[in-house]
Amino acid sequence: MLSIDIDMRAAVDSRMYQYGNVMFQGVTPECVISDKINVISSDRVFRRAKDLVDLYALLHCVTVQTDNIRRIWERENRVIGTFNAFTSRRDELRHSYEKLRRVDAKPEFDVIYNYLVKFLTPFINAITDALIWNSENGWTDRQNRVIP
């Protein structure tokens, strides 16, 4: 089964994808990730708790660069929040997450939360260094040194 989420606004970063014989234009993974981070940085995270699952899953599949995420935010004129809801209201966030329905094999909240804390740290702390994320090493700098 294939489902496609269609949005009519212009995408900042897009590319051509192919599924079997079908070609279509879609947003890049970094564009999706930038949107998920934007949501998690605000109180909207309580209404969009599925974004936690989406981001967790996507981060296991792609490499992400902080510079590219920030470039997308700048081009889309996005204002990133303080991450206060994510960092300070964990019990409320857990409640929103536990209420999620129609998500098969949902990981435990603490597994997702701890993984996302590690990923979101450069954004939460407004670290401006150019960093690269991959699921095996976490964050590294351009010299491939692991960032704790």
Secondary structure, DSSP 8 states (H G I E B T S, - for coil): --------S--SSEEEEEETTEEEEEE-HHHHHHHHHHHHTSGGGGT-THHHHHHHHHHTT--EEHHHHHHHHHHTT------HHHHH-HHHHHHHHHT--S-TT---HHHHHHHHHHHHHHHHTT--S--EEETTTEEE-TT--B--
